[in-house]
């Protein structure tokens, strides 16, 4: 079973009446793959809250969030899945309005939300057979 870690400080605890459960986070257990090792470009995903299907464009992360308010609060690492509609073809137009699935971790074969009190889950319903290159960060060089 995955380990649940508690991250809090007195400031955040005071904001929510001392409710420690608001600050329980999921983390990928040691030895298990990270989300970006499991979800690949071209995979088709859905959510347990009836959105999708979506085609995976990119998995971003890991992200570790910090505050800039004079006190330190660091969340465990999480990932974002950048998506498009399944019928959309790569490469996507530059101004494409993507769909985002944020703050995700991979635990015991499931894609879950970082926050323990959030029951959101993402399921892969179709794995991509093709290796689809990601040119989203590519730059074009002029030869003249």
Helices and strands as residue ranges (DSSP letters): E 4-6, H 10-15, G 20-23, E 24-26, H 35-38, E 44-47, E 52-63, E 78-85, E 99-107, E 110-113, E 121-126
